[in-house]
Amino acid sequence: MQVFTREEARSRLGALPGWEIEEGILVKTFKFKDFRAALHFVNRVGEVAEEAGHHPDIDIRYNRVRLALTTHDAGGLTEKDFGLAGEAQKLAE
Protein backbone atom coordinates (compact mmCIF):
# COMPACT_ATOMS: atom_id res chain seq x y z
CA MET A 1 0.00 0.00 0.00
CA GLN A 2 1.37 3.38 -1.02
CA VAL A 3 1.82 6.06 1.66
CA PHE A 4 0.38 9.45 0.77
CA THR A 5 2.65 12.47 0.72
CA ARG A 6 1.78 15.25 3.16
CA GLU A 7 0.14 17.21 0.32
CA GLU A 8 -1.86 14.21 -0.91
CA ALA A 9 -3.10 13.49 2.60
CA ARG A 10 -4.06 17.11 3.25
CA SER A 11 -5.95 17.30 -0.06
CA ARG A 12 -8.15 14.40 1.07
CA LEU A 13 -9.23 16.18 4.26
CA GLY A 14 -11.81 18.20 2.32
CA ALA A 15 -14.04 15.13 2.10
CA LEU A 16 -13.76 14.49 5.85
CA PRO A 17 -15.24 17.36 7.88
CA GLY A 18 -13.63 17.79 11.28
CA TRP A 19 -10.73 15.42 10.64
CA GLU A 20 -7.17 16.68 11.06
CA ILE A 21 -3.68 15.36 10.58
CA GLU A 22 -1.61 15.55 13.75
CA GLU A 23 1.98 14.36 13.59
CA GLY A 24 1.19 12.20 10.57
CA ILE A 25 -1.92 10.63 12.11
CA LEU A 26 -5.49 11.17 10.93
CA VAL A 27 -7.61 12.14 13.97
CA LYS A 28 -11.07 13.26 14.95
CA THR A 29 -12.98 13.53 18.20
CA PHE A 30 -16.69 12.74 17.96
CA LYS A 31 -19.17 13.95 20.59
CA PHE A 32 -22.33 12.05 21.48
CA LYS A 33 -25.28 12.65 23.79
CA ASP A 34 -24.06 10.18 26.42
CA PHE A 35 -21.76 7.28 27.21
CA ARG A 36 -24.13 4.67 25.78
CA ALA A 37 -24.24 6.44 22.40
CA ALA A 38 -20.44 6.73 22.40
CA LEU A 39 -20.09 2.99 23.08
CA HIS A 40 -22.58 2.17 20.34
CA PHE A 41 -20.49 4.20 17.89
CA VAL A 42 -17.28 2.49 19.01
CA ASN A 43 -18.84 -0.95 18.56
CA ARG A 44 -20.02 -0.09 15.06
CA VAL A 45 -16.61 1.33 14.12
CA GLY A 46 -15.05 -1.82 15.55
CA GLU A 47 -17.15 -4.02 13.29
CA VAL A 48 -16.22 -2.01 10.18
CA ALA A 49 -12.56 -1.95 11.20
CA GLU A 50 -12.49 -5.69 11.77
CA GLU A 51 -14.03 -6.33 8.34
CA ALA A 52 -11.43 -4.04 6.76
CA GLY A 53 -8.56 -5.54 8.74
CA HIS A 54 -7.57 -2.02 9.75
CA HIS A 55 -7.85 -1.00 13.38
CA PRO A 56 -7.87 2.57 14.73
CA ASP A 57 -6.61 3.72 18.08
CA ILE A 58 -9.75 4.54 20.06
CA ASP A 59 -10.01 6.72 23.17
CA ILE A 60 -13.37 6.96 24.96
CA ARG A 61 -14.03 9.75 27.48
CA TYR A 62 -17.68 9.57 28.60
CA ASN A 63 -19.49 11.01 25.56
CA ARG A 64 -16.41 11.71 23.43
CA VAL A 65 -14.62 9.27 21.16
CA ARG A 66 -11.28 10.08 19.58
CA LEU A 67 -10.23 8.00 16.59
CA ALA A 68 -6.62 8.03 15.42
CA LEU A 69 -5.71 6.35 12.13
CA THR A 70 -2.45 5.46 10.50
CA THR A 71 -1.26 2.44 8.56
CA HIS A 72 1.54 1.24 10.82
CA ASP A 73 2.88 -1.45 8.50
CA ALA A 74 3.13 1.06 5.63
CA GLY A 75 4.65 3.77 7.79
CA GLY A 76 2.11 6.53 7.22
CA LEU A 77 -1.31 7.50 5.93
CA THR A 78 -2.79 5.38 3.17
CA GLU A 79 -6.11 4.82 1.43
CA LYS A 80 -7.03 2.46 4.31
CA ASP A 81 -6.99 5.34 6.78
CA PHE A 82 -9.12 7.66 4.70
CA GLY A 83 -11.53 4.85 3.84
CA LEU A 84 -12.06 3.94 7.49
CA ALA A 85 -12.37 7.62 8.43
CA GLY A 86 -15.12 8.00 5.83
CA GLU A 87 -16.96 4.98 7.19
CA ALA A 88 -16.66 6.30 10.76
CA GLN A 89 -18.01 9.65 9.56
CA LYS A 90 -21.09 7.94 8.11
CA LEU A 91 -21.66 5.94 11.29
CA ALA A 92 -21.59 9.10 13.42
CA GLU A 93 -24.32 10.82 11.39
N, C-alpha and C positions, 0 to 999 in steps of 0.2 A: 504494500500500500504506500502510495506516494504522500510525503509530508508536504503540506501547503507552506509556501513562503509566508512571511508576515503580511505582505500586501494581499496575497490571495485569501488568507484567512480573514483579514479585516474586511475585504470586499464582500464576504459572505455574511457578515453580521447584519446587513440590511434586511435580510429575510428572517432575522431572529430578534424581534423586539425585546429589549431588556438584557440581552446577553452581552457579555464583555469578554475580552481576552486579558487575563491577568497573568503575567509571567509565563506566557505560552500555554495557558490553560483556559479553556472555554468555560465560563461560569455564569450562573444566574441564581438569584435567591427568589423563590416563589413564596407568596404569602397566602394563607388560607384562613377560613373563618375560625377554625379550632384545630386541636391536636388530631382528632379523628379524621378530619378532612386531609390534613397533611399526611397522615399514615396511609390513607387510601391512595393518595397520589403516589407516594413512595412505592407502594405495592404494585401499582399499575406500571410505573416506570421500571420497576424490577422485572416484571414479566416481559416487557418489550426489550429490555437490556439482555435478559437471558436468551431470548429468541435470537437476538442479533449477535450474541457472543461478545458483547462489548459492555463493560460495566463501569458506571460512573462512581466517583466518590460522592457519597451522600451524607449530609449533615442535617439533622433534624433538631430544631429548637422550638418546641411547643407548636406554633402555627406557621413556622417558617422552615422551608426546605431549601438548602443550597446544593445545587448540582455542580460538579466540577468534572470536566471531560478532557481527556487527552488520550492518544493512542500510545501507550507506554512502549509496546514492542516496536513501533515505528519511530519513536523518538520525537513526537510532536503532534500537531493537529492534522487530522486526515478527514476524508469524507465520512468515516464512521462517526466521528465526533459531531459533525454538523447534522448528520442524519438522525442521530439519537437526540440531539438538542431539539430538532424539529418535531420529533415524535413527542418529547416531553412537553413542548409548547402546546401541542394539540391536546394532550391529556389534561393540562392545567386549565383549559378554556371551558 
